[in-house]
Amino acid sequence: MHITVYGIPNCDTVKKARVWLAEHYPQTVFHDFKKQGLSAEIVAAWIQQVPRDVLINKKGLTWRNLPDERKAAIVDDASAIALMLEQPSVIKRPVLDKDGQYAVGFSAAQYEQIFNS
């Protein structure tokens, strides 16, 4: 089983996910997308399984601080991918990759369901 969790280390939700994963799946790889970056291929794979409206955190400060014209320009997957690569802080965290299956956010119940299915 290959597990990677994408996020930033100081995000509270990412911290919770990493603690849960360390207890249950210590072989999990953490990918800090601010320091390690993201490729268009990775984000495109996410967006094939997770809607862009879920991946883009519209409640977050990064989104709220974007100019209205930039927000209005997110009209399709390509423009959403471009925004996520340009402003990785706009991505809802964490993004979990379990053997090529993706999930966004964290709750213990959500992860238990993902790993027990």
MARBA-3410 file (N, C-alpha, C, O; in Angstrom, 1 decimal):
117
0.8,-1.2,0.0,0.0,0.0,0.0,0.9,1.2,0.0,1.8,1.3,0.8 ~ 0.6,2.2,-0.9,1.3,3.5,-0.9,0.4,4.6,-0.4,-0.7,4.8,-1.0 ~ 0.9,5.3,0.6,0.1,6.4,1.1,0.9,7.7,1.2,2.0,7.7,1.7 ~ 0.4,8.7,0.6,1.0,10.0,0.7,0.0,11.0,1.1,-1.2,11.0,0.6 ~ 0.4,11.9,2.0,-0.5,12.9,2.5,0.1,14.2,2.1,1.3,14.5,2.4
-0.6,15.1,1.4,-0.2,16.4,0.9,-0.7,17.5,1.7,-1.9,17.4,2.1 ~ 0.1,18.4,2.1,-0.4,19.6,2.8,0.8,20.4,3.2,1.9,20.4,2.6 ~ 0.6,21.2,4.3,1.6,22.0,4.9,1.7,21.7,6.4,0.6,21.5,7.0 ~ 2.9,21.7,6.9,3.0,21.1,8.3,2.4,21.9,9.4,2.0,21.4,10.4 ~ 2.2,23.2,9.2,1.6,24.0,10.3,0.1,24.1,10.2,-0.5,24.8,11.0
-0.6,23.4,9.3,-2.0,23.4,9.2,-2.6,22.4,10.3,-2.1,21.3,10.3 ~ -3.5,22.9,11.1,-4.1,22.1,12.1,-4.7,20.8,11.6,-4.5,19.7,12.2 ~ -5.4,20.8,10.5,-6.1,19.6,10.0,-5.1,18.7,9.5,-5.2,17.4,9.6 ~ -4.0,19.2,8.9,-2.9,18.3,8.4,-2.2,17.6,9.6,-1.9,16.4,9.6 ~ -2.0,18.4,10.7,-1.4,17.8,11.9,-2.2,16.7,12.4,-1.7,15.6,12.7
-3.6,16.8,12.5,-4.4,15.8,13.0,-4.4,14.5,12.1,-4.3,13.4,12.5 ~ -4.4,14.8,10.7,-4.3,13.7,9.8,-3.0,12.9,10.0,-2.9,11.7,9.9 ~ -1.9,13.7,10.1,-0.6,13.0,10.3,-0.5,12.2,11.5,0.2,11.1,11.5 ~ -1.1,12.7,12.6,-1.1,11.9,13.9,-1.8,10.6,13.7,-1.4,9.6,14.1 ~ -3.0,10.7,13.1,-3.8,9.5,12.8,-3.1,8.5,12.0,-3.1,7.3,12.3
-2.5,9.0,10.9,-1.8,8.2,10.0,-0.5,7.6,10.6,-0.2,6.4,10.4 ~ 0.2,8.3,11.5,1.4,7.8,12.2,1.0,6.6,13.1,1.7,5.7,13.2 ~ -0.2,6.7,13.7,-0.7,5.7,14.6,-1.1,4.4,13.8,-0.9,3.3,14.3 ~ -1.7,4.6,12.7,-2.3,3.5,11.9,-1.4,3.0,10.8,-1.4,1.8,10.4 ~ -0.8,3.9,10.1,0.0,3.6,8.9,1.3,4.4,8.9,1.5,5.4,8.2
2.3,4.0,9.8,3.5,4.8,9.9,4.4,4.9,8.7,5.3,5.7,8.7 ~ 4.1,4.1,7.7,4.9,4.2,6.4,4.4,5.3,5.5,4.9,5.5,4.4 ~ 3.4,6.1,6.0,2.9,7.2,5.2,4.0,8.3,4.9,4.8,8.6,5.7 ~ 4.0,8.7,3.6,4.9,9.8,3.2,4.2,11.1,3.3,3.0,11.2,2.9 ~ 4.9,12.1,3.8,4.3,13.5,3.9,4.9,14.3,2.8,6.2,14.3,2.7
4.1,15.0,2.0,4.6,15.9,1.0,4.2,17.3,1.3,3.0,17.6,1.2 ~ 5.1,18.1,1.7,4.9,19.5,2.0,4.8,20.3,0.7,5.9,20.5,0.1 ~ 3.6,20.6,0.2,3.6,21.2,-1.2,4.0,22.6,-1.2,4.2,23.1,-2.3 ~ 4.2,23.3,-0.1,4.8,24.6,-0.2,6.3,24.5,-0.4,6.9,25.3,-1.2 ~ 7.0,23.5,0.3,8.4,23.4,0.1,8.8,22.5,-1.0,9.8,22.8,-1.7
8.1,21.4,-1.2,8.4,20.5,-2.3,7.7,20.7,-3.6,8.1,20.2,-4.6 ~ 6.7,21.6,-3.6,6.0,22.0,-4.8,5.0,20.9,-5.2,4.9,19.9,-4.6 ~ 4.3,21.2,-6.3,3.4,20.3,-6.9,3.5,20.4,-8.4,3.9,21.4,-8.9 ~ 3.2,19.3,-9.0,3.3,19.3,-10.5,1.9,19.4,-11.0,0.9,19.0,-10.3 ~ 1.7,19.8,-12.3,0.4,19.8,-12.9,-0.2,18.4,-13.0,-1.4,18.3,-12.9
0.7,17.4,-13.1,0.2,16.0,-13.2,-0.4,15.6,-11.9,-1.5,14.9,-11.9 ~ 0.2,15.9,-10.8,-0.4,15.5,-9.5,-1.7,16.2,-9.3,-2.7,15.5,-9.0 ~ -1.8,17.5,-9.5,-3.1,18.2,-9.3,-4.1,17.8,-10.3,-5.3,17.7,-10.0 ~ -3.7,17.5,-11.6,-4.7,17.0,-12.6,-5.3,15.6,-12.1,-6.4,15.3,-12.4 ~ -4.4,14.8,-11.5,-4.9,13.5,-11.0,-5.9,13.7,-9.9,-6.9,13.0,-9.8
-5.7,14.6,-9.0,-6.6,14.9,-7.9,-8.0,15.3,-8.5,-9.0,14.8,-8.1 ~ -7.9,16.2,-9.5,-9.1,16.9,-10.0,-9.9,15.9,-10.8,-11.1,16.1,-11.1 ~ -9.3,14.8,-11.2,-10.1,13.7,-11.9,-11.0,13.0,-11.0,-12.1,12.5,-11.4 ~ -10.7,13.0,-9.7,-11.5,12.2,-8.7,-12.2,13.2,-7.7,-13.2,12.8,-7.1 ~ -11.7,14.3,-7.5,-12.2,15.3,-6.5,-12.6,16.5,-7.2,-11.8,17.1,-7.9
-13.9,17.0,-7.1,-14.3,18.2,-7.8,-13.5,19.4,-7.4,-13.1,19.5,-6.3 ~ -13.2,20.3,-8.4,-12.4,21.5,-8.1,-13.0,22.3,-7.0,-12.3,23.0,-6.2 ~ -14.3,22.3,-6.8,-15.0,23.1,-5.8,-14.7,22.5,-4.4,-14.8,23.2,-3.4 ~ -14.3,21.3,-4.3,-13.8,20.6,-3.1,-12.3,20.9,-2.8,-11.9,21.2,-1.7 ~ -11.6,20.8,-3.9,-10.1,21.0,-3.8,-9.8,22.5,-3.5,-8.8,22.7,-2.7
-10.5,23.4,-4.0,-10.2,24.8,-3.7,-11.0,25.3,-2.5,-12.2,25.2,-2.4 ~ -10.2,25.7,-1.5,-10.8,26.1,-0.2,-11.3,27.5,-0.3,-10.5,28.5,-0.1 ~ -12.6,27.6,-0.6,-13.1,29.0,-0.7,-13.4,29.7,0.6,-13.8,30.8,0.6 ~ -13.2,28.9,1.7,-13.4,29.6,3.0,-12.1,30.1,3.6,-12.1,30.9,4.5 ~ -11.0,29.7,2.9,-9.7,30.1,3.4,-9.3,31.6,3.0,-9.9,32.2,2.1
-8.3,32.0,3.8,-7.8,33.4,3.6,-7.2,33.6,2.2,-7.4,34.7,1.6 ~ -6.5,32.6,1.7,-5.9,32.8,0.4,-6.9,33.1,-0.7,-6.8,34.0,-1.5 ~ -8.0,32.3,-0.7,-9.1,32.5,-1.7,-9.8,33.9,-1.4,-10.0,34.6,-2.4 ~ -10.1,34.2,-0.2,-10.8,35.4,0.1,-9.9,36.6,-0.3,-10.5,37.7,-0.6 ~ -8.6,36.5,-0.3,-7.7,37.6,-0.6,-7.5,37.8,-2.1,-6.8,38.7,-2.6
-7.9,36.8,-2.9,-7.7,36.9,-4.4,-8.6,38.0,-4.9,-9.7,38.2,-4.4 ~ -8.2,38.7,-5.9,-9.0,39.7,-6.6,-10.3,39.0,-7.2,-10.2,37.8,-7.6 ~ -11.4,39.7,-7.2,-12.6,39.1,-7.8,-12.4,38.6,-9.2,-13.0,37.6,-9.6 ~ -11.6,39.3,-10.0,-11.4,38.9,-11.4,-10.7,37.5,-11.4,-11.0,36.7,-12.3 ~ -9.8,37.3,-10.5,-9.1,36.0,-10.4,-10.0,34.9,-10.0,-10.0,33.8,-10.6
-10.9,35.2,-9.1,-11.9,34.2,-8.6,-12.8,33.8,-9.8,-13.1,32.7,-10.0 ~ -13.2,34.8,-10.5,-14.2,34.7,-11.6,-13.6,33.9,-12.8,-14.3,33.3,-13.6 ~ -12.2,33.9,-12.8,-11.5,33.2,-13.9,-11.4,31.7,-13.7,-11.0,31.0,-14.6 ~ -11.9,31.2,-12.6,-11.8,29.8,-12.3,-13.1,29.2,-12.9,-14.1,29.0,-12.2 ~ -13.1,28.8,-14.2,-14.3,28.4,-14.9,-14.2,26.9,-15.3,-15.2,26.3,-15.7
-13.0,26.3,-15.2,-12.9,24.9,-15.6,-11.7,24.3,-14.9,-11.1,24.9,-14.1 ~ -11.5,23.0,-15.1,-10.4,22.3,-14.4,-9.1,22.9,-14.7,-8.2,23.0,-13.8 ~ -8.8,23.3,-16.0,-7.5,23.9,-16.3,-7.2,25.1,-15.5,-6.1,25.3,-15.1 ~ -8.2,26.0,-15.4,-8.0,27.3,-14.7,-7.8,27.0,-13.2,-7.1,27.7,-12.5 ~ -8.5,26.0,-12.7,-8.4,25.6,-11.3,-7.0,25.0,-11.0,-6.4,25.3,-10.0
-6.5,24.2,-11.9,-5.2,23.6,-11.7,-4.2,24.7,-11.7,-3.3,24.7,-10.9 ~ -4.3,25.7,-12.7,-3.3,26.8,-12.7,-3.3,27.6,-11.4,-2.3,27.9,-10.9 ~ -4.5,27.8,-10.9,-4.6,28.5,-9.6,-3.9,27.8,-8.5,-3.2,28.3,-7.7 ~ -4.2,26.5,-8.4,-3.6,25.6,-7.3,-2.1,25.6,-7.4,-1.4,25.5,-6.4 ~ -1.5,25.6,-8.6,-0.1,25.6,-8.8,0.5,26.9,-8.5,1.6,27.0,-7.9
-0.2,28.0,-8.8,0.2,29.3,-8.5,0.1,29.7,-7.1,1.0,30.4,-6.5 ~ -1.0,29.2,-6.4,-1.3,29.6,-5.0,-1.6,28.3,-4.3,-2.8,28.0,-4.0 ~ -0.6,27.5,-3.9,-0.9,26.2,-3.3,-1.7,26.3,-2.0,-2.3,25.4,-1.5 ~ -1.6,27.5,-1.3,-2.3,27.6,-0.1,-3.8,27.6,-0.3,-4.6,27.6,0.7 ~ -4.3,27.8,-1.5,-5.7,27.8,-1.8,-6.3,26.3,-1.8,-7.5,26.2,-1.8
-5.4,25.3,-1.7,-5.9,23.9,-1.7,-6.4,23.5,-0.4,-5.7,23.8,0.7 ~ -7.5,22.9,-0.3,-8.1,22.4,0.9,-7.2,21.3,1.4,-6.8,20.4,0.6 ~ -6.9,21.2,2.6,-5.9,20.3,3.1,-6.5,19.4,4.2,-7.5,19.7,4.8 ~ -5.8,18.2,4.4,-4.8,17.6,3.5,-5.5,16.9,2.3,-6.7,16.6,2.3 ~ -4.7,16.6,1.4,-5.1,15.7,0.3,-4.4,14.3,0.5,-3.2,14.3,0.6
-5.2,13.3,0.6,-4.7,12.0,0.9,-4.7,11.2,-0.4,-5.6,11.2,-1.2 ~ -3.5,10.5,-0.7,-3.4,9.6,-1.8,-3.1,8.3,-1.3,-2.1,8.0,-0.7 ~ -4.1,7.4,-1.4,-4.0,6.0,-1.0,-4.1,5.2,-2.3,-5.2,4.9,-2.8 ~ -2.9,4.7,-2.7,-2.9,3.9,-3.9,-3.6,4.5,-5.1,-4.3,3.8,-5.9 ~ -3.5,5.8,-5.3,-4.1,6.5,-6.4,-5.6,6.9,-6.2,-6.2,7.4,-7.2
-6.1,6.7,-5.1,-7.4,7.1,-4.7,-7.3,8.3,-3.8,-6.5,8.3,-2.9 ~ -8.0,9.4,-4.1,-7.8,10.7,-3.4,-9.0,11.1,-2.6,-10.1,10.8,-2.9 ~ -8.6,11.7,-1.4,-9.6,12.2,-0.5,-9.1,13.6,0.0,-7.9,13.7,0.2 ~ -10.0,14.5,0.4,-9.6,15.8,0.8,-10.2,16.0,2.2,-11.3,15.6,2.5 ~ -9.4,16.7,3.1,-9.9,17.0,4.4,-9.5,15.8,5.4,-8.9,14.8,4.9
-9.9,15.9,6.6,-9.6,14.9,7.6,-10.7,14.8,8.6,-11.1,15.8,9.2 ~ -11.1,13.6,8.9,-11.8,13.2,10.1,-11.4,11.7,10.4,-11.2,11.0,9.4 ~ -11.4,11.3,11.6,-11.0,10.0,11.9,-12.0,9.0,11.3,-11.6,8.0,10.7 ~ -13.3,9.3,11.3,-14.3,8.5,10.7,-14.1,8.3,9.2,-14.2,7.3,8.6 ~ -13.7,9.5,8.5,-13.5,9.4,7.1,-12.3,8.5,6.8,-12.4,7.7,5.9
-11.2,8.7,7.5,-10.0,7.9,7.3,-10.3,6.4,7.6,-9.8,5.5,6.8 ~ -11.0,6.1,8.6,-11.3,4.7,8.9,-12.1,4.1,7.8,-11.9,2.9,7.4 ~ -13.0,4.8,7.2,-13.8,4.3,6.1,-12.9,4.1,4.9,-13.0,3.1,4.2 ~ -12.0,5.0,4.6,-11.1,4.9,3.5,-10.2,3.7,3.6,-10.0,3.0,2.6 ~ -9.7,3.5,4.8,-8.7,2.4,5.0,-9.4,1.1,5.3,-8.7,0.0,5.2
-10.6,1.0,5.6,-11.3,-0.3,5.8,-12.2,-0.7,4.7,-12.9,-1.7,4.8 ~ -12.1,0.0,3.6,-12.9,-0.4,2.4,-12.1,-1.2,1.4,-12.7,-1.6,0.4
END
